[in-house]
Amino acid sequence: MNAGTIHDGGYSWVRLLITLAIATVANVGMWAVVVVLPAIETEFGAGRAEASLPYTLTMVGFAVGNMVIGRIVDRFGVTLALICAALAIALGYFLATLSPTIAALSLSQLLVGLGTGVGFGPLMADISHWFLKRRGIAVALVASGNYLSGAIWPTLLAGILAEDGWRQVYLTLAVVTLAVVIPLSVLLRRRVPDEAHGVAQAASDLRARSVGFSPRTLQYLLGLAGVGCCIAMSMPQVHIVAYSVGLGYGAAAGAEMLSLMLMGGVVSRIISGLLADRLGGVATLLIGSVLQTIALFLYLPWDSMASLYLVSLMFGLAQGGIVPSYALVVREYMPAREAGARVGFVLMMTILGMALGGWMSGWIYDVTGSYQMAFINGILWNGLNIAIMVMLLLRSRPRQPRVVAA
């Protein structure tokens, strides 16, 4: 395969389908712990806060895994990274089944989360090397694997949980992870030739010079923007069920609102990917952030059940494409050979923003007795993200897109 047929070719699309299948399995670690949380709470006689600790450490591991595994992808390729991550995930599941305490289970979940990180930023970084004209939709589809995993696996696991308990759920997932991720990862052994990297590098160098920031400075700016947008994003995603219960609509209604939000997020990621192929990552990220702000504003005056269903769907349609757009901005402005590490860092910051925002909104509710100020807090943090994107857009000199032959 010569350099001219590397990008956007038939193999690229086959690789995309394989990557999406891997992502749908690799990401289940962050959803499985949510599914089994009530059973864990009952078995260990734990309170809700204590029973939530395994999820918290899962997300900490997931955040760190995005950055650490991204570096492995840059140096050794995605196949080795996937094999190591699958082994870590399966080991984490197995150790969790042996856990005598919540503390031991939480440490096991830290390992699960660390391995699960491979299914997000590192896979987005890898697939980005194989596309130029259609990079936006390719990255968006891989990012959708995270939401698809959350939509598919809880239903599949519910029967096993009801009949055999949460430990059998984890043993099943350990086997599935090894049986699916490792064989499919072998199909991704092919790496992009250096001359093909040069095509993407020339384009990113041109954009980087126009914006006037070093790669490190831009990386930190994007990380700060990611924290801001995800503090805002976390308010509805983390607290919509509790918000629904507080308004008297019940947990079931809140869960349905969350499902609508996630389904809207999948659609948003696909639309944003198509849009990014025309407008670029910065403009697409800015549009998503502005729409997210509008959706957050709509939660303030409208709190009837019907309006909350509608606004939650609108919120999902607004925010779903934001996080994948960060990966696109990194690829548009930073060195191609450092994509895994830099995408991993920025996405790690978005995940930490989600964790911080989830806690912050709960703290604001405890202090004020209402989620109104929590929504306003999210809007203000989202303003930081918007300001950074506007600055990058204004500093970049507009130019017509040009396809450079490899």
Residue pairs with C-beta under 8 A, 6 or more apart in sequence:
1 9
1 11
2 406
3 193
3 195
3 196
3 199
3 406
4 405
4 406
6 12
6 130
6 192
6 193
6 196
6 406
7 130
7 131
7 132
7 133
7 196
7 199
7 406
8 130
8 131
8 132
8 133
8 134
11 130
11 190
12 130
12 131
12 138
15 127
15 130
15 187
15 188
15 190
16 127
16 130
16 138
16 141
16 142
18 184
18 187
18 188
19 123
19 126
19 127
19 142
19 145
19 188
20 141
20 142
20 144
20 145
20 148
21 180
21 184
22 82
22 119
22 123
22 145
22 180
22 181
22 184
22 185
23 119
23 120
23 123
23 142
23 145
23 146
23 148
23 149
24 145
24 148
24 149
24 152
25 119
25 149
25 176
25 177
25 180
25 181
26 82
26 85
26 86
26 89
26 115
26 116
26 118
26 119
26 123
26 145
26 149
26 177
26 181
27 116
27 119
27 120
27 145
27 146
27 149
27 150
28 116
28 149
28 153
28 173
28 177
29 58
29 62
29 89
29 92
29 93
29 112
29 113
29 115
29 116
29 173
30 58
30 59
30 62
30 113
30 116
30 146
30 150
31 149
31 150
31 153
31 154
32 112
32 153
32 157
32 169
32 170
32 173
33 54
33 55
33 58
33 109
33 112
34 55
34 154
35 153
35 154
35 157
35 158
35 161
35 169
36 161
36 166
36 169
36 170
37 51
37 52
37 54
37 55
39 161
39 165
39 166
40 46
40 51
40 54
40 102
40 105
40 166
41 47
41 48
41 51
43 166
44 50
44 51
44 101
44 102
44 105
46 102
50 102
51 102
53 102
53 103
53 106
54 102
54 105
54 106
54 108
54 109
55 109
56 106
56 355
57 106
57 107
57 109
57 110
57 113
58 109
58 110
58 112
58 113
58 116
59 113
59 351
59 354
59 355
60 110
60 113
60 355
61 109
61 110
61 111
61 112
61 113
61 114
61 115
61 116
61 117
62 113
62 114
62 116
62 117
62 120
62 351
63 113
63 117
63 348
63 351
63 352
63 355
64 113
64 114
64 117
64 348
65 85
65 113
65 114
65 115
65 116
65 117
65 118
66 117
66 120
66 121
66 122
66 343
66 344
66 345
66 347
66 348
66 351
67 117
67 121
67 341
67 344
67 345
67 347
67 348
68 114
68 117
68 344
69 81
69 84
69 85
69 117
69 118
69 121
69 122
69 340
69 344
70 121
70 122
70 125
70 339
70 340
70 341
70 342
70 343
70 344
70 345
71 340
71 341
71 344
72 80
72 81
72 84
72 122
72 340
73 81
73 122
73 125
73 126
73 340
74 125
74 337
74 338
74 339
74 340
74 341
77 189
77 191
78 122
78 123
78 126
78 185
78 188
79 185
79 186
79 188
79 189
81 118
81 122
82 118
82 181
82 182
82 184
82 185
82 188
83 181
83 182
83 185
84 115
85 115
85 116
85 117
85 118
85 119
85 181
86 115
86 177
86 178
86 181
86 182
86 185
87 115
87 178
88 111
88 112
88 114
88 115
89 111
89 112
89 115
89 116
89 174
89 177
89 181
90 174
90 175
90 177
90 178
91 111
91 174
92 108
92 109
92 110
92 111
92 112
92 113
92 114
92 115
93 108
93 112
93 170
93 171
93 173
93 174
93 177
94 170
94 171
94 174
95 104
95 107
95 108
95 111
96 105
96 108
96 109
96 112
96 167
96 170
97 167
97 170
97 171
98 104
99 105
99 108
117 344
119 145
119 146
119 149
120 143
120 146
120 347
121 327
121 340
121 343
121 344
121 346
121 347
121 348
122 340
122 343
122 344
123 142
123 145
124 139
124 142
124 143
124 324
124 327
124 343
124 347
125 327
125 330
125 331
125 339
125 340
125 343
125 344
126 188
126 340
127 138
127 139
127 142
128 135
128 138
128 139
128 327
128 328
128 331
128 339
128 343
129 192
129 196
129 197
129 200
129 336
129 339
130 138
130 192
131 138
131 139
132 199
132 200
132 203
132 403
133 277
133 403
134 277
135 276
135 277
135 328
135 331
136 272
136 273
136 274
136 275
136 276
136 277
136 281
136 284
136 328
137 270
137 273
137 274
137 276
137 277
138 273
139 273
139 276
139 324
139 327
139 328
139 331
140 269
140 270
140 272
140 273
140 274
140 276
140 321
140 324
141 269
141 270
141 273
142 324
143 269
143 323
143 324
143 327
144 266
144 269
144 270
147 262
147 265
147 266
147 269
147 320
148 266
150 262
151 259
151 262
151 263
151 266
157 169
157 172
157 173
160 168
160 169
160 172
161 168
161 169
195 406
196 406
197 336
197 337
198 406
199 404
199 405
199 406
200 331
200 336
201 335
201 336
201 337
202 404
203 332
203 404
204 331
204 332
204 333
204 334
204 335
204 336
207 332
207 333
207 396
208 215
208 218
208 333
208 334
210 395
210 396
210 397
210 399
211 218
211 333
211 392
211 395
211 396
212 395
213 221
213 395
215 333
215 334
215 335
215 338
215 342
218 333
218 334
219 330
219 334
219 342
219 345
219 346
221 388
221 392
222 326
222 329
222 330
222 346
222 349
222 388
223 345
223 346
223 348
223 349
224 349
224 384
224 388
225 326
225 384
225 385
225 388
225 389
226 323
226 326
226 346
226 347
226 349
226 350
226 353
226 385
227 349
227 350
227 352
227 353
227 356
227 381
228 353
228 381
228 382
228 383
228 384
228 385
228 388
229 289
229 292
229 322
229 350
229 353
229 381
229 382
229 385
230 323
230 350
230 351
230 352
230 353
230 354
230 357
231 353
231 354
231 356
231 357
231 360
231 377
231 378
231 381
231 382
232 292
232 293
232 296
232 357
232 378
232 379
232 381
232 382
232 385
233 292
233 319
233 322
233 353
233 354
233 357
233 378
234 353
234 354
234 355
234 356
234 357
234 358
234 361
234 378
235 296
235 357
235 361
235 371
235 374
235 375
235 377
235 378
236 243
236 261
236 296
236 299
236 312
236 315
237 258
237 261
237 354
238 354
238 357
238 358
238 361
238 362
239 358
239 361
239 362
239 365
239 371
239 374
240 254
240 257
240 258
240 261
240 308
240 312
241 251
241 254
241 255
241 257
241 258
242 254
242 365
243 254
243 308
243 371
244 250
244 251
244 253
244 254
244 257
244 308
245 251
245 254
246 371
247 303
247 305
247 308
249 305
249 308
253 305
253 308
256 309
257 308
257 309
257 312
258 312
260 309
260 312
260 313
260 316
261 312
261 313
261 315
261 316
262 316
263 313
263 316
264 312
264 313
264 314
264 315
264 316
264 317
264 318
264 320
265 316
265 317
265 319
265 320
266 320
267 316
267 317
267 320
268 288
268 316
268 317
268 318
268 319
268 320
268 321
269 320
269 321
269 324
271 321
272 284
272 288
272 320
272 321
272 322
272 324
272 325
273 321
273 324
275 284
275 287
275 321
276 284
276 321
276 325
276 328
279 287
280 328
280 332
281 325
281 326
281 327
281 328
281 329
281 331
281 332
282 325
282 329
282 332
282 389
282 392
282 393
282 396
283 393
284 321
284 325
284 328
285 322
285 325
285 326
285 328
285 329
285 389
286 386
286 389
286 390
286 393
288 318
288 319
288 320
288 321
288 322
288 325
289 322
289 382
289 385
289 386
289 389
290 386
291 317
291 318
291 319
292 315
292 318
292 319
292 322
292 382
293 379
293 382
293 383
293 386
294 318
295 311
295 314
295 315
295 318
295 319
296 315
296 375
296 378
296 379
296 382
297 379
298 311
298 314
299 308
299 311
299 315
299 375
300 372
300 375
300 376
302 308
302 311
323 347
323 350
326 343
326 346
326 347
326 350
327 343
327 346
327 347
329 392
330 339
330 342
330 343
330 346
331 339
331 343
334 342
335 342
357 378
357 381
360 374
360 377
361 371
361 374
361 377
361 378
364 371
364 373
364 374
364 377
365 371
365 374
368 374
